[in-house]
Amino acid sequence: MFWPLYVIFGALIAFWLLWRYKNRRMIELAKKVPGPRPLPLLGNALRFMGEPEEFTKVLKDLLVEYGSVSKFWLGPDLNIVVNDPDDLKILLSNTKTSVKGPSYKYMADILGGGILSGSGPTWRKHRKIATPNYGKRAIESYSEVFNKEVDLLLQKFRNMNKEQFNVYEPVVQTTSYAVCQTLMGLTKEQTMNLPYIQKVIDDSPNMYDLVFRRMTKWYLQIEPVFWASSDYHDLKNFLKIMTDFGEAILRHRAERLKTLEDSKKDLMNKEDDSGVNTQLSVIDRFLLSQELNKEELVQETYTIFTSSQEASAKMASYLLLMMAYHPKCQEKLYAEIKSVIGDQDRDVTDEDFKRMPYLEMVYKEILRLFPIGAALQRTINDDITISNYTLPAGCSLVAPIYHLHRDPRFWTNPEQFDPERFNPENMKKRNPNSYIPFSLGPMDCLGRYFGTKLVKTICVRVLREFELTSTETYEDLRVLISISVVSVNGYPVMLNPRKKI
């Protein structure tokens, strides 16, 4: 009566032995890298079975116990964690690491194999098409939209009761509408009438949580188990909403392109004095390229949206929260803002930002403590030797950016918030590769300039008008890694008008 169990058990053993034979070279090289002893089939997966907040500690304990190069197994996947700045520069800039790791396949279930979750020819093709809209000069044309959306945010703040609230919620509305009117190319009216836009905004963070659970919990990587879970049903529902949302954006831009007098070829080649065709949105470029099928168009449309609005909102919310927690830093930043902007409630410009060095220091400290990409994974295509170890072909490189940014070897009092780390004198003393918030090499963050400008626009204008406080303190802050660094208790602040408007 137990023969079915014997068959299943025998098949698992046979699979394990066959896998070990096929990967014998990787296994032998892995033995030379320090790390915890793996279990058959599961590897070290049980270490990552705790709550999301525990993942940060598990990875930190690994680095403390085994050093700057260590390993762990997630089932049959060998992961080698490298926490040395110079080694990471070599690895992330190497063509042998130009393929994203196996964990990204769970992100690809939502986003496809494109700009954010893909690699190889498809990734290169899509990124090349989108790149013009993320350049510094192109982003200069977004100033008017950014400021208009912040105008509406400030109006909302002026009408609020003087009670503590989660500042992320109104800020993500601002970033979402700004993204739709710049990178997406929509009008304000079109943006407001997009199907499910509020649900997409609200549910996107939950999808990142879902993806991270699949990355770290071995049983959810077994397809039949995942199909029986509530996560699977949530994913299917979200994909339907995401598709309707993306298709509406694509219809708007397709209709707009039909009305333009220029031929498609001329439109793609037409540039203004800045060297960029500001008539074209990223979505227009995807449509005109005719390189993407319908499914890819929807996936990349959502990718452009979520990677820009959600990341920018988190960074702006963290910056405002840190100012509420650190009043001396807030007053120093306010003094700088006032010296540049004055008392006039006006649009902020790129020239204004150039005259705000302390703002830049604060922003960099935010990215150090709360990086958008908390840990990166890359597949090693061919053997690479670093330090005293060889990373074998077939394994995955893990770059623990969150932990690198808090490593006491490179940062004094690394857990504390201190913008002065980024004054010119202190930066000269530090290994520049110990700070990589946007990654390194050809797969670095495409939206770094877009996000930086949007975050600074929001924060400068909010801080010029309001003093921020909080009933909580920096010591109360609890964060977890769920793709990016998430504040468990939200972003609680109170707004106190600096003057009567």
ChimeraX attribute file (.defattr): number of C-alpha atoms within 10 A of each C-alpha:
attribute: neighborCount
match mode: 1-to-1
recipient: residues
	/A:1	5
	/A:2	6
	/A:3	8
	/A:4	9
	/A:5	10
	/A:6	11
	/A:7	11
	/A:8	11
	/A:9	12
	/A:10	12
	/A:11	12
	/A:12	13
	/A:13	14
	/A:14	12
	/A:15	13
	/A:16	14
	/A:17	12
	/A:18	12
	/A:19	13
	/A:20	14
	/A:21	11
	/A:22	10
	/A:23	14
	/A:24	12
	/A:25	13
	/A:26	18
	/A:27	15
	/A:28	11
	/A:29	15
	/A:30	23
	/A:31	11
	/A:32	14
	/A:33	19
	/A:34	18
	/A:35	21
	/A:36	16
	/A:37	12
	/A:38	16
	/A:39	13
	/A:40	11
	/A:41	16
	/A:42	15
	/A:43	19
	/A:44	22
	/A:45	19
	/A:46	15
	/A:47	17
	/A:48	19
	/A:49	15
	/A:50	12
	/A:51	9
	/A:52	17
	/A:53	15
	/A:54	15
	/A:55	18
	/A:56	19
	/A:57	13
	/A:58	13
	/A:59	16
	/A:60	16
	/A:61	12
	/A:62	19
	/A:63	21
	/A:64	10
	/A:65	12
	/A:66	14
	/A:67	15
	/A:68	18
	/A:69	22
	/A:70	23
	/A:71	26
	/A:72	23
	/A:73	23
	/A:74	21
	/A:75	17
	/A:76	17
	/A:77	16
	/A:78	22
	/A:79	23
	/A:80	26
	/A:81	26
	/A:82	23
	/A:83	22
	/A:84	19
	/A:85	20
	/A:86	15
	/A:87	16
	/A:88	24
	/A:89	17
	/A:90	15
	/A:91	23
	/A:92	22
	/A:93	16
	/A:94	15
	/A:95	14
	/A:96	16
	/A:97	23
	/A:98	19
	/A:99	18
	/A:100	21
	/A:101	23
	/A:102	15
	/A:103	21
	/A:104	23
	/A:105	18
	/A:106	19
	/A:107	22
	/A:108	16
	/A:109	14
	/A:110	20
	/A:111	26
	/A:112	21
	/A:113	22
	/A:114	22
	/A:115	24
	/A:116	21
	/A:117	20
	/A:118	21
	/A:119	21
	/A:120	12
	/A:121	11
	/A:122	15
	/A:123	17
	/A:124	15
	/A:125	16
	/A:126	22
	/A:127	17
	/A:128	11
	/A:129	17
	/A:130	21
	/A:131	14
	/A:132	20
	/A:133	24
	/A:134	18
	/A:135	16
	/A:136	14
	/A:137	15
	/A:138	19
	/A:139	20
	/A:140	17
	/A:141	14
	/A:142	19
	/A:143	18
	/A:144	15
	/A:145	18
	/A:146	24
	/A:147	20
	/A:148	14
	/A:149	21
	/A:150	23
	/A:151	19
	/A:152	12
	/A:153	18
	/A:154	18
	/A:155	10
	/A:156	11
	/A:157	19
	/A:158	17
	/A:159	8
	/A:160	12
	/A:161	10
	/A:162	13
	/A:163	11
	/A:164	15
	/A:165	17
	/A:166	15
	/A:167	22
	/A:168	22
	/A:169	16
	/A:170	16
	/A:171	23
	/A:172	21
	/A:173	19
	/A:174	23
	/A:175	26
	/A:176	22
	/A:177	22
	/A:178	29
	/A:179	26
	/A:180	24
	/A:181	20
	/A:182	23
	/A:183	23
	/A:184	24
	/A:185	23
	/A:186	23
	/A:187	13
	/A:188	14
	/A:189	9
	/A:190	15
	/A:191	20
	/A:192	14
	/A:193	10
	/A:194	18
	/A:195	19
	/A:196	14
	/A:197	20
	/A:198	12
	/A:199	13
	/A:200	19
	/A:201	18
	/A:202	14
	/A:203	13
	/A:204	15
	/A:205	17
	/A:206	16
	/A:207	19
	/A:208	17
	/A:209	18
	/A:210	20
	/A:211	24
	/A:212	20
	/A:213	22
	/A:214	21
	/A:215	21
	/A:216	21
	/A:217	17
	/A:218	18
	/A:219	15
	/A:220	20
	/A:221	16
	/A:222	11
	/A:223	11
	/A:224	10
	/A:225	11
	/A:226	15
	/A:227	12
	/A:228	11
	/A:229	12
	/A:230	9
	/A:231	19
	/A:232	16
	/A:233	13
	/A:234	14
	/A:235	17
	/A:236	12
	/A:237	11
	/A:238	19
	/A:239	18
	/A:240	10
	/A:241	16
	/A:242	24
	/A:243	18
	/A:244	17
	/A:245	20
	/A:246	22
	/A:247	20
	/A:248	18
	/A:249	23
	/A:250	22
	/A:251	11
	/A:252	18
	/A:253	19
	/A:254	15
	/A:255	10
	/A:256	13
	/A:257	18
	/A:258	11
	/A:259	8
	/A:260	11
	/A:261	9
	/A:262	12
	/A:263	10
	/A:264	14
	/A:265	10
	/A:266	10
	/A:267	17
	/A:268	16
	/A:269	9
	/A:270	15
	/A:271	14
	/A:272	9
	/A:273	6
	/A:274	12
	/A:275	11
	/A:276	16
	/A:277	17
	/A:278	20
	/A:279	13
	/A:280	23
	/A:281	21
	/A:282	21
	/A:283	26
	/A:284	22
	/A:285	19
	/A:286	21
	/A:287	18
	/A:288	18
	/A:289	15
	/A:290	9
	/A:291	14
	/A:292	16
	/A:293	10
	/A:294	10
	/A:295	14
	/A:296	17
	/A:297	22
	/A:298	23
	/A:299	24
	/A:300	24
	/A:301	24
	/A:302	22
	/A:303	19
	/A:304	21
	/A:305	22
	/A:306	19
	/A:307	17
	/A:308	23
	/A:309	23
	/A:310	21
	/A:311	21
	/A:312	29
	/A:313	25
	/A:314	27
	/A:315	25
	/A:316	26
	/A:317	28
	/A:318	23
	/A:319	25
	/A:320	27
	/A:321	26
	/A:322	24
	/A:323	25
	/A:324	25
	/A:325	24
	/A:326	18
	/A:327	14
	/A:328	11
	/A:329	19
	/A:330	22
	/A:331	14
	/A:332	14
	/A:333	23
	/A:334	21
	/A:335	15
	/A:336	19
	/A:337	22
	/A:338	16
	/A:339	12
	/A:340	16
	/A:341	18
	/A:342	12
	/A:343	12
	/A:344	9
	/A:345	12
	/A:346	11
	/A:347	17
	/A:348	19
	/A:349	15
	/A:350	13
	/A:351	9
	/A:352	14
	/A:353	18
	/A:354	11
	/A:355	14
	/A:356	16
	/A:357	14
	/A:358	21
	/A:359	23
	/A:360	19
	/A:361	18
	/A:362	24
	/A:363	21
	/A:364	21
	/A:365	23
	/A:366	22
	/A:367	20
	/A:368	24
	/A:369	23
	/A:370	25
	/A:371	26
	/A:372	25
	/A:373	22
	/A:374	24
	/A:375	20
	/A:376	20
	/A:377	21
	/A:378	24
	/A:379	22
	/A:380	25
	/A:381	17
	/A:382	14
	/A:383	15
	/A:384	16
	/A:385	12
	/A:386	16
	/A:387	10
	/A:388	8
	/A:389	15
	/A:390	15
	/A:391	24
	/A:392	23
	/A:393	18
	/A:394	18
	/A:395	25
	/A:396	27
	/A:397	25
	/A:398	21
	/A:399	24
	/A:400	22
	/A:401	28
	/A:402	26
	/A:403	20
	/A:404	27
	/A:405	26
	/A:406	19
	/A:407	19
	/A:408	12
	/A:409	11
	/A:410	18
	/A:411	15
	/A:412	12
	/A:413	11
	/A:414	18
	/A:415	12
	/A:416	13
	/A:417	18
	/A:418	17
	/A:419	18
	/A:420	16
	/A:421	19
	/A:422	19
	/A:423	14
	/A:424	10
	/A:425	10
	/A:426	10
	/A:427	12
	/A:428	10
	/A:429	10
	/A:430	15
	/A:431	11
	/A:432	13
	/A:433	17
	/A:434	22
	/A:435	20
	/A:436	20
	/A:437	22
	/A:438	17
	/A:439	21
	/A:440	17
	/A:441	16
	/A:442	13
	/A:443	20
	/A:444	14
	/A:445	16
	/A:446	20
	/A:447	18
	/A:448	17
	/A:449	17
	/A:450	21
	/A:451	24
	/A:452	16
	/A:453	20
	/A:454	27
	/A:455	23
	/A:456	21
	/A:457	23
	/A:458	26
	/A:459	20
	/A:460	23
	/A:461	21
	/A:462	20
	/A:463	21
	/A:464	22
	/A:465	23
	/A:466	18
	/A:467	21
	/A:468	24
	/A:469	22
	/A:470	20
	/A:471	11
	/A:472	14
	/A:473	14
	/A:474	14
	/A:475	8
	/A:476	10
	/A:477	14
	/A:478	12
	/A:479	17
	/A:480	19
	/A:481	23
	/A:482	25
	/A:483	21
	/A:484	21
	/A:485	20
	/A:486	22
	/A:487	16
	/A:488	12
	/A:489	11
	/A:490	19
	/A:491	24
	/A:492	22
	/A:493	26
	/A:494	21
	/A:495	23
	/A:496	15
	/A:497	17
	/A:498	12
	/A:499	10
	/A:500	6
	/A:501	7
